[in-house]
Amino acid sequence: MLGAFLALLSAATFAMNITALRRGVLGGSVVQAIAVTNALGVPLLALICLVFGAFGEFADISIAAIAWFASAGIVHFVIGRYANYRATRALGATQSGPIQQVGLLISLTLALMFLGESLTPLRAFGIFLILLGPALILRQRAKQGEVTTRSGIRLNYFEGYFWGLVCAACFGTSPLLITYGLEDGGLLRGIAGGLVSYCAAASVVLLLMVFPSFRSDVLSVSRSSVKWFSATGLFVGLSQLFVFMALSIAPVSVVQPIQRTTLMFRVAFSWVINRDHEVFGLAILIAIGLSMLGVLAVTISSEALLDLIPLPDWIADFARIEWPAD
């Protein structure tokens, strides 16, 4: 129960992070966002480690676990976050969400390969629904031609979908890396792991500062963008803290689906804060709904569904098919 609640908090704070980011990149750059959010993440996680007494975990954590956590930080907080911010800048928070649901398919593929998971007809149907959501948005866009927000921002679907897929690949891989790093540790190990990941990501950003163009871009950030990027950094730091804590006490198969509810939070927060800078419409809401149903189908077990809904024997037998077979 606690793991599920922490995953829900992670979904809500992640959605708020994307909403704040959308405002920040209207006047700032993605590079600035990466620098500010990773810089804020280190002291935030260090403070939380101090409050929860998680620094003691470093006495027992293995070198291999540190390497897994550091890898997760670079993949998720640097590469994945950059891709996520590029997709958000190109499409907005609402339309970039469904394509990033593909990350769950990547997580499932990795689970099939490394964790002994299996594919069922129900999961295959869920995969179809997850892919159908982004396809519906693209079809609607093809009918409308060029799409702009009420404030006049033109959406770039090629850029948004490309970086959305890169983001999905990174965000779909990082939970496996985190799980390996936890080594069956508890809640405090998850908090300590979050600090390791942020330190690794911040180190990469610091190394990139040696390049004049990168450094010039970061140092030219405006006061308005700093405000929104700081809010982004705070919310994304809290989101990652909650997900590390959730993964330390609950399986990936529980945490990841609940995190996908961030799509609903995105729509709600964007409507309140960024209404003029986003595109809302029936097709987008249907796409988000299909993606959410797909997530549910991918994650719920066939037996749990059959317990809820009595079905004819031949359908039940078909639903129980697994690949690869035991």
VENJOFEN-V110501 format. One record per run of one state. SS is the DSSP state (H for helix, E for strand, L for the rest). FROM is the first residue (numbers start at 1). LEN is the number of residues. If there is no record, write none. Layout:
ss->SS from->FROM len->LEN
ss->SS from->FROM len->LEN
This chain:
ss->L from->1 len->1
ss->H from->2 len->23
ss->L from->25 len->5
ss->H from->30 len->23
ss->L from->53 len->1
ss->H from->54 len->6
ss->L from->60 len->3
ss->H from->63 len->38
ss->L from->101 len->1
ss->H from->102 len->13
ss->L from->115 len->4
ss->E from->119 len->2
ss->H from->121 len->24
ss->L from->145 len->3
ss->E from->148 len->1
ss->L from->149 len->5
ss->E from->154 len->1
ss->L from->155 len->2
ss->H from->157 len->26
ss->L from->183 len->4
ss->H from->187 len->22
ss->L from->209 len->3
ss->H from->212 len->8
ss->L from->220 len->3
ss->H from->223 len->27
ss->L from->250 len->2
ss->H from->252 len->8
ss->L from->260 len->2
ss->H from->262 len->12
ss->L from->274 len->1
ss->H from->275 len->3
ss->L from->278 len->4
ss->H from->282 len->18
ss->L from->300 len->2
ss->H from->302 len->7
ss->L from->309 len->4
ss->H from->313 len->7
ss->L from->320 len->2
ss->E from->322 len->2
ss->L from->324 len->3
